[in-house]
Amino acid sequence: MVEWTDFERATIQDIFSKMDYEVVGPAALSRCLIVYPWTQRYFGNFGNLYNAAAIMGNPNVAKHGTIILQGLERGVKNMDNIKETYAELSVLHSDKLHVDPDNFKLISDCLTIVVAARFGKAFTGEVQAAFQKFMAVVVSSLGSQYY
């Protein structure tokens, strides 16, 4: 079980309460698909992903980016039981979708970049550390089915 400080809990909740899911989620997933093009193989039914403009304008990418953040919100609400919170999603991604667990880290990194850009100076080193700790726990939980 992960130990969370009061500062970490408050920071994670604050970040997600201020985040515009319909902007940040699509931006993070678009960034991931552009920077790491091999991740596109999991989204073959999303239509045109041939270049950066197509990815950024793709409504399926936007929708799934928002879904990712809504999924992360479940973790924010269940910080003391993240592994259980994502158990079913972990099975889906590993057994049915066969997603390489390293991709969870890639989207986590892209999300961190987008959040940092949106929050600017408020995304201090301490805030980033709390955010990345949360993301690392989520990534570990989603990838736990693989190991």
N, C-alpha and C positions, 0 to 999 in steps of 0.2 A: 504494500500500500504506500502511496506517495504521501509525504508530509507537505502540507501547504502552509505557508505563513499567512498571517492576516493580510499583510501587504500584497502577497501574490494573489490571494483570493479576490481582494478588492480590485486589484489591477486588472485581472482577467475579466471580471464582471464589468468593470468600467469600459474596457476596450470594446467588448461585445455590445454593450448598451449604446455606444456611440457610433458603431459601425453601420454603414449603409450596405446591407447585404447585397442589394441589387446592383451596386457599383463595385464593391470590393471583391465579391465572389467571382463575377465574370472577369474582372481584371486579373485576378490571381490565376484562374484556370487558363485564361488566354495566354498569360505570360508563360505558364508551364508548357503549354502545347507549342508555343513558338520557340522558346529557349531549348526545350528538350523534345524535339520533334518525334522521337520514337514513342513518346507517350500517346501520340495520336492513334496508335493501333487499337487502343481500347474504345475509341469513339468512332468507329467506322460507320455507324448509322447516323452520325451527326451531319452528314452532307459535306459541303465544301470546306475543307481544311487545308487548301493548297498553298496559302500564303498568309502572312500576318494580318492583312486587311480582311481576308475572308474569315479567319479565326475570330478576330475581334468583333466582326459584324454578325457572327453566327448566333442565331437565337437559341439554338440547342446548347451551345457552349455557355451562353449567358444564363440560361435556366439551370444547367447543372452546377455552374459556379455558385449560384444562389443556394441550391440544394446542399452543396458542401458546407456552406456557412451555417445553414439551418441545422445540419448534422453536428457541426461543432458546438452549436448552442446547447445541444443535449449534453455534451460533456461539461460545459460551463455550469449547467444546472445540477450535474451529478459528479462534481469534482472528487468526491470521496469514493466513487465507484465507477471510474472511467472504463476499466477493463470490461466489467459486466455490461455497461451502457453500450459498448460497441461490439459485444460478442457476436450478435447476429450479423451485423454489418461486416465484421471480419470474415465470417464464414462465407457470406455472399461474395465478397471480393476475392477470396482465395479459392474457394471450391467451384463457384459458378462462373465468375468472370475471369479468373486466373490472372489477376493483376499482380505484377511484380511488387513486392512490399517496399522496394526502394523508391517507388513512385510516390508513396505517401510522404516521404521525406522531401522529395522534389516539390510537391505542391505546398508543403509546409514552408519551405524556404521562399517560394514565390509569394505566398500569402504574407510572410513576414516583411518582405520587401514592399509590397503594396500597402500594408498597414503602416509601415514606417514612413512611407512617402505621404500618406494621407494625414498622419498625426504630426508630422514634422518634429519640431523641437520637444514636443510633449512626449515623444517616444524616446525617452532617456535610456541610458544603459540599464538601469534597474528595471524599467518597464519592459524593455526588450528581453531581459533575462527571464522575467516572469512569463512573458508571452511564449518565449521559446521553450521554457520548461513545460508549460501546458501543452504546446504542440508536440513536444517530444514524447510526453506521456500518451497522447492520443495516437501518434504514429506507432508507438510501441504496442499499444492495445490493438490497433487495426492489423498490425503485422504479426500478432501473437499466434494466429492460426497457422502460420507458415512454419513455425519453429517448434 
